[in-house]
Amino acid sequence: MLSVFVAPLAPATPAAPTTPVAPTTPVTLVAPVTLVVPTTPVSPVGLVGPVGPVGDADPPGAGAHGGGLGPARCERNADVPHYAASTMKAAVLAALYRSGLDLDAPVPVRNGFPSALDGAPFDSTPGYDSDPEPWARLGGEATLRWLGYRMVVRSSNFATNLVLAHVGFDAVADVWRAAGARHSVTGRGIEDSRARAGGVDNLVTARDLAALMSTLEPEVLDVLAANEHRVDLAAGLPAGTRIAFKNGWIDRCRHSAGIVYPTDAPPYAIAVCYSGPLGAGTATGDPAARLLARISAAVWARRHTLTT
Protein backbone atom coordinates (compact mmCIF):
# COMPACT_ATOMS: atom_id res chain seq x y z
CA MET A 1 0.00 0.00 0.00
CA LEU A 2 1.35 3.38 -1.06
CA SER A 3 -0.02 6.55 0.54
CA VAL A 4 0.96 10.07 -0.49
CA PHE A 5 -0.07 13.55 0.60
CA VAL A 6 1.42 16.84 -0.62
CA ALA A 7 0.27 20.38 0.11
CA PRO A 8 1.84 23.82 0.29
CA LEU A 9 1.99 25.46 3.67
CA ALA A 10 -0.54 28.19 4.29
CA PRO A 11 0.76 31.69 3.45
CA ALA A 12 1.35 32.68 7.09
CA THR A 13 4.33 30.30 7.31
CA PRO A 14 7.53 32.19 8.16
CA ALA A 15 10.86 31.75 6.45
CA ALA A 16 12.88 28.63 7.15
CA PRO A 17 14.38 28.55 10.65
CA THR A 18 18.12 28.72 11.05
CA THR A 19 20.18 25.54 11.04
CA PRO A 20 20.55 24.25 14.62
CA VAL A 21 23.69 23.59 16.59
CA ALA A 22 23.78 20.11 18.07
CA PRO A 23 23.35 20.18 21.86
CA THR A 24 26.01 18.89 24.24
CA THR A 25 27.57 16.21 22.03
CA PRO A 26 28.81 16.90 18.48
CA VAL A 27 27.62 14.43 15.86
CA THR A 28 29.20 13.23 12.63
CA LEU A 29 27.01 13.18 9.56
CA VAL A 30 26.74 9.87 7.80
CA ALA A 31 28.16 9.49 4.31
CA PRO A 32 25.86 9.89 1.30
CA VAL A 33 23.87 6.76 0.61
CA THR A 34 23.44 5.07 -2.77
CA LEU A 35 19.94 3.69 -2.93
CA VAL A 36 19.00 0.45 -4.64
CA VAL A 37 16.50 0.59 -7.49
CA PRO A 38 13.35 -1.32 -6.54
CA THR A 39 13.02 -4.76 -8.10
CA THR A 40 9.37 -3.89 -8.73
CA PRO A 41 9.44 -0.19 -9.63
CA VAL A 42 6.41 1.91 -8.81
CA SER A 43 6.21 5.01 -10.95
CA PRO A 44 5.25 8.30 -9.31
CA VAL A 45 3.67 9.41 -12.59
CA GLY A 46 0.05 10.21 -11.95
CA LEU A 47 0.54 10.77 -8.24
CA VAL A 48 1.18 14.49 -8.57
CA GLY A 49 -1.48 16.92 -9.63
CA PRO A 50 -4.23 19.18 -8.30
CA VAL A 51 -6.93 17.28 -6.48
CA GLY A 52 -8.79 20.05 -4.73
CA PRO A 53 -8.81 21.29 -1.14
CA VAL A 54 -8.04 19.18 1.89
CA GLY A 55 -11.67 19.26 2.92
CA ASP A 56 -11.94 20.89 6.33
CA ALA A 57 -10.84 24.29 7.52
CA ASP A 58 -7.45 24.56 9.22
CA PRO A 59 -7.37 22.06 12.10
CA PRO A 60 -7.22 23.12 15.72
CA GLY A 61 -3.69 24.07 16.63
CA ALA A 62 -2.73 25.12 13.11
CA GLY A 63 -0.56 28.16 13.26
CA ALA A 64 2.06 27.01 15.77
CA HIS A 65 4.38 26.87 12.78
CA GLY A 66 2.32 29.00 10.42
CA GLY A 67 -1.16 28.64 9.04
CA GLY A 68 -1.24 24.87 8.70
CA LEU A 69 -1.73 23.28 5.30
CA GLY A 70 -2.92 24.86 2.09
CA PRO A 71 -4.99 22.97 -0.50
CA ALA A 72 -3.85 19.42 -1.21
CA ARG A 73 -1.95 19.08 -4.48
CA CYS A 74 -1.47 15.34 -4.39
CA GLU A 75 -3.17 12.66 -2.40
CA ARG A 76 -3.36 8.93 -2.80
CA ASN A 77 -4.70 6.68 -0.05
CA ALA A 78 -3.93 9.60 2.26
CA ASP A 79 -6.23 8.40 5.05
CA VAL A 80 -5.16 4.75 5.09
CA PRO A 81 -3.48 3.89 8.41
CA HIS A 82 0.02 2.39 8.41
CA TYR A 83 2.17 1.09 11.22
CA ALA A 84 4.00 4.24 12.30
CA ALA A 85 7.58 2.97 12.68
CA SER A 86 9.78 5.89 13.76
CA THR A 87 7.65 8.65 12.23
CA MET A 88 5.80 8.82 15.55
CA LYS A 89 8.96 10.34 17.07
CA ALA A 90 8.09 13.69 15.48
CA ALA A 91 4.91 13.83 17.59
CA VAL A 92 6.85 12.75 20.70
CA LEU A 93 9.37 15.53 20.09
CA ALA A 94 6.58 18.10 19.76
CA ALA A 95 5.06 16.85 23.03
CA LEU A 96 8.42 17.26 24.73
CA TYR A 97 8.89 20.84 23.55
CA ARG A 98 5.32 21.75 24.55
CA SER A 99 5.49 20.01 27.93
CA GLY A 100 6.80 22.91 29.99
CA LEU A 101 9.51 20.63 31.40
CA ASP A 102 13.01 21.97 31.91
CA LEU A 103 14.66 20.51 28.82
CA ASP A 104 18.14 21.27 30.10
CA ALA A 105 17.76 19.61 33.49
CA PRO A 106 19.54 16.23 33.71
CA VAL A 107 17.37 13.13 34.11
CA PRO A 108 18.41 9.55 34.93
CA VAL A 109 19.14 7.25 32.00
CA ARG A 110 17.61 3.98 33.18
CA ASN A 111 16.28 1.02 31.24
CA GLY A 112 12.91 -0.51 32.08
CA PHE A 113 9.48 0.91 31.17
CA PRO A 114 5.86 0.05 32.01
CA SER A 115 3.84 -1.57 29.24
CA ALA A 116 1.00 0.58 27.92
CA LEU A 117 -1.21 -2.51 28.16
CA ASP A 118 -0.99 -3.42 31.83
CA GLY A 119 2.08 -1.78 33.34
CA ALA A 120 4.23 -4.92 33.18
CA PRO A 121 7.89 -3.96 32.69
CA PHE A 122 9.69 -4.18 29.35
CA ASP A 123 13.18 -3.15 28.31
CA SER A 124 14.74 -1.42 25.36
CA THR A 125 17.53 -3.43 23.74
CA PRO A 126 20.75 -2.09 22.18
CA GLY A 127 20.43 -4.43 19.20
CA TYR A 128 17.14 -2.79 18.23
CA ASP A 129 18.54 0.73 18.21
CA SER A 130 20.34 2.85 15.63
CA ASP A 131 22.19 5.06 18.11
CA PRO A 132 24.78 3.89 20.66
CA GLU A 133 25.10 7.29 22.34
CA PRO A 134 22.16 7.06 24.78
CA TRP A 135 23.31 3.56 25.73
CA ALA A 136 26.73 4.94 26.58
CA ARG A 137 25.01 7.03 29.25
CA LEU A 138 23.09 4.13 30.80
CA GLY A 139 23.28 4.46 34.57
CA GLY A 140 24.17 8.14 34.30
CA GLU A 141 22.23 11.24 33.27
CA ALA A 142 21.29 13.20 30.17
CA THR A 143 19.14 16.24 29.49
CA LEU A 144 15.72 15.83 27.93
CA ARG A 145 16.81 18.17 25.14
CA TRP A 146 19.72 15.87 24.29
CA LEU A 147 17.53 12.77 24.44
CA GLY A 148 14.97 14.40 22.15
CA TYR A 149 17.74 15.32 19.75
CA ARG A 150 19.11 11.76 19.62
CA MET A 151 15.56 10.45 19.23
CA VAL A 152 15.34 12.30 15.92
CA VAL A 153 18.80 12.81 14.43
CA ARG A 154 19.82 9.16 14.94
CA SER A 155 16.29 7.79 15.58
CA SER A 156 17.23 6.31 18.96
CA ASN A 157 14.55 3.96 20.27
CA PHE A 158 15.97 4.00 23.79
CA ALA A 159 15.90 7.81 23.86
CA THR A 160 12.31 7.71 22.59
CA ASN A 161 11.18 5.52 25.48
CA LEU A 162 13.02 7.74 27.96
CA VAL A 163 11.30 10.86 26.59
CA LEU A 164 7.91 9.13 26.59
CA ALA A 165 8.42 8.24 30.25
CA HIS A 166 8.61 11.96 31.04
CA VAL A 167 5.96 13.46 28.72
CA GLY A 168 3.36 10.65 28.75
CA PHE A 169 1.08 9.35 26.02
CA ASP A 170 -1.69 11.86 26.75
CA ALA A 171 0.63 14.70 25.78
CA VAL A 172 1.47 12.99 22.49
CA ALA A 173 -2.24 12.47 21.85
CA ASP A 174 -2.71 16.20 22.40
CA VAL A 175 -0.13 16.88 19.69
CA TRP A 176 -1.99 14.72 17.18
CA ARG A 177 -5.28 16.31 18.21
CA ALA A 178 -3.92 19.83 17.80
CA ALA A 179 -2.74 18.95 14.29
CA GLY A 180 -6.25 17.81 13.38
CA ALA A 181 -5.15 14.19 12.93
CA ARG A 182 -8.04 11.83 12.31
CA HIS A 183 -6.47 8.39 12.37
CA SER A 184 -2.96 8.62 13.83
CA VAL A 185 -2.22 7.44 17.35
CA THR A 186 0.84 6.86 19.53
CA GLY A 187 -0.32 4.25 21.98
CA ARG A 188 2.82 2.51 23.21
CA GLY A 189 6.57 2.71 23.51
CA ILE A 190 9.04 1.03 21.18
CA GLU A 191 9.57 -2.69 21.90
CA ASP A 192 6.46 -2.82 24.06
CA SER A 193 5.54 -6.14 22.43
CA ARG A 194 3.05 -6.96 25.18
CA ALA A 195 0.96 -3.90 24.31
CA ARG A 196 1.20 -4.54 20.58
CA ALA A 197 0.02 -8.12 21.04
CA GLY A 198 -2.87 -6.71 23.08
CA GLY A 199 -3.94 -4.40 20.27
CA VAL A 200 -2.25 -1.18 21.45
CA ASP A 201 -0.24 0.21 18.57
CA ASN A 202 1.24 3.24 16.83
CA LEU A 203 -0.45 4.26 13.58
CA VAL A 204 -0.11 7.11 11.10
CA THR A 205 -1.61 8.29 7.82
CA ALA A 206 0.05 10.40 5.16
CA ARG A 207 -2.47 13.22 5.62
CA ASP A 208 -2.05 13.28 9.39
CA LEU A 209 1.75 13.30 9.14
CA ALA A 210 1.68 16.26 6.75
CA ALA A 211 -0.74 18.10 9.04
CA LEU A 212 1.51 17.40 12.03
CA MET A 213 4.56 18.78 10.24
CA SER A 214 2.68 21.96 9.28
CA THR A 215 1.91 22.79 12.92
CA LEU A 216 5.35 22.28 14.47
CA GLU A 217 7.25 25.09 16.16
CA PRO A 218 10.46 26.40 14.54
CA GLU A 219 12.67 24.90 17.27
CA VAL A 220 11.11 21.47 16.70
CA LEU A 221 11.60 21.82 12.94
CA ASP A 222 15.23 22.74 13.61
CA VAL A 223 15.78 19.36 15.24
CA LEU A 224 13.99 17.55 12.41
CA ALA A 225 16.20 19.39 9.90
CA ALA A 226 19.26 17.90 11.63
CA ASN A 227 18.09 14.35 10.87
CA GLU A 228 21.21 12.43 9.80
CA HIS A 229 19.34 9.71 7.91
CA ARG A 230 19.41 11.62 4.60
CA VAL A 231 17.53 8.95 2.68
CA ASP A 232 13.91 8.62 1.54
CA LEU A 233 12.45 12.10 0.86
CA ALA A 234 15.79 13.85 1.37
CA ALA A 235 17.47 11.67 -1.26
CA GLY A 236 15.06 12.97 -3.90
CA LEU A 237 16.04 16.62 -3.37
CA PRO A 238 18.99 18.60 -4.73
CA ALA A 239 22.02 18.59 -2.45
CA GLY A 240 21.80 21.29 0.21
CA THR A 241 18.01 21.64 0.08
CA ARG A 242 16.60 22.17 3.55
CA ILE A 243 14.09 19.58 4.69
CA ALA A 244 12.78 19.16 8.24
CA PHE A 245 11.63 15.56 8.30
CA LYS A 246 11.34 12.23 10.07
CA ASN A 247 11.56 8.86 8.42
CA GLY A 248 10.96 5.40 9.74
CA TRP A 249 11.37 1.81 8.63
CA ILE A 250 10.90 -1.78 9.68
CA ASP A 251 10.44 -4.90 7.60
CA ARG A 252 7.78 -4.26 4.90
CA CYS A 253 7.34 -0.65 6.03
CA ARG A 254 8.97 2.63 4.91
CA HIS A 255 7.66 6.14 5.63
CA SER A 256 8.93 9.70 5.54
CA ALA A 257 7.26 13.06 6.17
CA GLY A 258 8.48 16.62 6.41
CA ILE A 259 8.57 20.23 5.27
CA VAL A 260 10.68 21.09 2.21
CA TYR A 261 12.09 24.62 1.91
CA PRO A 262 13.01 25.46 -1.71
CA THR A 263 14.94 28.69 -2.17
CA ASP A 264 12.89 29.53 -5.27
CA ALA A 265 9.38 28.48 -4.22
CA PRO A 266 7.17 28.42 -1.11
CA PRO A 267 7.68 25.58 1.42
CA TYR A 268 5.52 22.51 1.15
CA ALA A 269 4.58 19.50 3.26
CA ILE A 270 5.04 16.00 1.91
CA ALA A 271 4.30 12.62 3.48
CA VAL A 272 4.76 9.23 1.86
CA CYS A 273 3.90 5.95 3.60
CA TYR A 274 4.63 2.58 2.05
CA SER A 275 3.75 -0.85 3.42
CA GLY A 276 4.62 -3.85 1.27
CA PRO A 277 7.27 -6.22 -0.07
CA LEU A 278 9.72 -3.52 -1.18
CA GLY A 279 10.37 -2.57 2.44
CA ALA A 280 13.57 -4.32 3.51
CA GLY A 281 13.60 -2.75 6.97
CA THR A 282 17.16 -1.47 6.65
CA ALA A 283 18.55 2.02 7.11
CA THR A 284 20.29 1.92 3.73
CA GLY A 285 19.96 -0.14 0.58
CA ASP A 286 16.19 -0.46 0.96
CA PRO A 287 14.26 -0.59 -2.35
CA ALA A 288 11.34 1.21 -0.70
CA ALA A 289 13.67 4.11 0.15
CA ARG A 290 14.33 4.49 -3.57
CA LEU A 291 10.59 4.64 -4.20
CA LEU A 292 10.16 7.45 -1.64
CA ALA A 293 13.09 9.33 -3.17
CA ARG A 294 11.56 9.10 -6.65
CA ILE A 295 8.25 10.47 -5.42
CA SER A 296 10.05 13.28 -3.60
CA ALA A 297 11.95 14.15 -6.79
CA ALA A 298 8.72 14.19 -8.80
CA VAL A 299 7.10 16.60 -6.35
CA TRP A 300 10.22 18.78 -6.28
CA ALA A 301 10.10 19.07 -10.08
CA ARG A 302 6.57 20.49 -9.73
CA ARG A 303 7.29 22.75 -6.74
CA HIS A 304 6.48 25.94 -8.67
CA THR A 305 2.94 24.72 -9.37
CA LEU A 306 2.02 23.63 -5.83
CA THR A 307 0.55 26.99 -4.87
CA THR A 308 -1.32 27.63 -8.15
N, C-alpha and C positions, 0 to 999 in steps of 0.2 A: 504494500500500500504506500503510495506516494501522496503526500499532502504539501501544498504550497500556499503561502499567502504573502502578498507584496502590496504595500501601500506607502505613499509619501507621508511624511509627518505633517501634521497640521501647521499652518503658517506661523504660529506663535513660537515654534521651536527656535531656541537660540543657536548661535554658532557652536561649532564643535568645541567641547571642553579641551583644556590643555592636556598634553600627555603627562601621565602621573609619574612620580618617582616612587620606586618600590620601597615599602616600609621595612625598616630594621635590617633585613637581610637582602643583599644584592642577588639578583638572579641572572642566569645566563640563558639567552635565547637559544632555542633549538635550531638546528640547521634546517634550511629549506627542504621540504619533503617532495619527492617525486611520487605522484599518485599513479595507481595502476588503473588502466582502462577497464571498465566493467566487461565481464565476459558476456553479459546480456545487456547491451547499451539501452538506455532509455532516453530518448531525445527530448530536450526541453521545448522543442518547437510546438507551438500551440498552447503552451502553458502561460505565455505572457501576452497580455492584451487587456484592454478595458473591459470590465465586467460590471460596472456600476458601483454604487455606494456600498459601504459595509452593511448598512441596514439600520442600525440604531444610531441615536445621537452619541456624542462622546461619552464614554463610560464614566462612572463615578471615579474620581481620583485622577482623571486625565488632566494634565497640566503640571504635574510635578516636574516633568521634563520639559513640556511645552504644551501643545494643545491636543495631545493624543494622536490618533491616526487620521489621515485624510481618506478620501475614497479609495476602496480597493482597486488595484490595477491588475491583479492576478490572483485567482484563487482556484484551488483544486482540492477537493476533499478537505477543506480548511477546518471543518468541525469534527473530523474523525479523531477520536482519542488514540494516542500511542503511548506505550510505556515511555516514561519521561527520560530515562537514563540521567545523565548529568546536567541536562538543561534546567532541571529544577533548582540547581544551585544559584541561578540568577535571582529567583524569587527568595531564596534563603538569604542571599546577600542583601537584597532590598530590605527584608525584615530586620536584619542586623543593623543597618544604617538608620532605620526608622525607630529602633527600639528605645532610644534614649539611654542605653547603656553607655558606660565609659569605655569606648573602644580601645583606649590606650592603657587601661588598667590590666595588669597581668592576671591570668586565670590559670588554674592547674591543668596540665595536660595529662589526663588519665583515660585509660581505656575502660570500656564497660558502660553500656547504655540500656535503659529500660525499653523493652519492646512496646511498640505502639498498640499491640493487640491486648496484652495482659500485664505488662510491666516486667515480665521475665527478662533477665539480663541477656544481652548479646554483646559480642565484641567486634570491633573492626579488626581486619587482618592486613598486615603489610603487603602480602602477596596480591591483594585486591585493591591496590592503591597505585597511583601514578606519580606520587610525590614522596620521597623519603624524608623531606625536611621536618614535617610535623612529628614523624616517628623518632627523629633524632632528639626531640625535646620531651619524649615520654618520661614521665616522672618529674618533670620540671614545670616551667611556666611559659606562657606566650600571651601576647595581647590578642584580644578579639579582632582587632584590625588586621593583624598579621595572619591570623587563622582564616579570616574571610578572604584575604588576598590569596593565600595558598589554595583555598577552596576553588578559586576561579582560575588563576593564572596557570596552575599545574593540575587543577581538577582533583585536589586531594579529597578522598572519601573520608579519611579520618578527621580532617579539619572540618568537613561538612557536619559530621555527627557531633563534634565538639561545639560548633556554632549552634546547631539545632538544640542542644542541651541547654543553652543559655536563652535563646529567643523563644522557643516553643513552637508547636505546630499551629496554634491559633494565630500567632503573628504572621506566619507564612500564608495562612488562609486569608488573612486581612489584605495581604499584598495582592493575591490573585483577585480578591473581591474588588479592590480599589481599581484594578486594571480593567474590570468589566469581564473577566474570564467567565466562561459559561460551563466549561467541561474540565478544566485543569485542576488538579488537586495534588498536594504534597502531604501524604498521609503517614509516612514512616521514614525512618532513617535508612541509610545505605547498609546493606547486609542484615537488615532485620528480616530474615527469612521466615521467622515465625509469623510476623504480621502479614507478609505477602501470602503465605500459605493460607492465612485466615481471611484473605480477601481485602486487606488494607494495602493500597498501592499508591504509586506516584504516576500520574497521567498528565499529558499535555496535548494540546491541539496546535496546529500551525497558527490559526487566528489568535488564540489566546497568547501564544508566545510573542507574536508581533505586538499585540496590545500591551503586554507587560513591558516590553522593551521601550515602547513609546511613552511610558509613564515614569521611567526611572530618573532619579536625580543625577545631576552631572557628576557628582563624586562616585556614584555607583557605576555610571558609564565609564568613568576613568579606569576603574578596576577591570571592567569587562574589556576595555581596549588594550589592556596589558596581557590578555590571554596569550600564552606562549604556543598553544596548539594551533598554528597558522595553517590549518587544513580546512576542508569543507568549504564554507562560504568564502573564507578569506583567500583560499587558493584560486578562486575564480575572479579575483580583483587584480588590477594592476599593482605592482610592487609599490609600497608606501602609502596605499590608500587606507585611510582610517576606517576601522570597523570596530564597534563595541559589541562583542558577541559572546555567546556561550554555546559550545557544542557538547555532544554526548554520544557515546556509543557503547553497545554491548553486542553480543552475537545476534545477528538478524535485526539490528536496530541502529540507525544513524540519523541524528538530528543536528540542526544548527539554526540559531536565530540571533538577530542583532540589528543594529542601526549602522547603515553605511553612510559615510560623509564624503561625497565627491567634492572636489574643489571647483567644479564647473556646473554643478546642478544641486538642487535642494537635497537634503538627507532623506533617506527612505528606510522603512522597516522591511525586513525579509525574514521569513521563517520557512524552513523546509524540514519535513519529517518523513523518514523512510523506514518502513518495517518490511523485511523480506529477505530473500536468499542472498542478495548482494552484500548484506551487512556481515562483514567478517569479524566485527567486534575488536578490531585492533586500532591502535592510535594512528598508525601509518600503514600504507599499502592496502587500504580497504577499498574495494571497488565501489562501495556506496559513497565513499568520500569523493571519488571522482564524479559521481552523478551529481552530488550537491554542488561541487565546484562548477560543473557545466551549467547548471541552472543559475547559479550566481553570476556567471559570466554573461549569460543570455539577458538577465535583468539589467546588469551593468550597461550592456550595449544599448539598452532602451531607456537609460536613466533620464534622458532629456524629455521623454514623453510621459513620464510618470505623473506629472502634475498638470497635464493638459487634458 
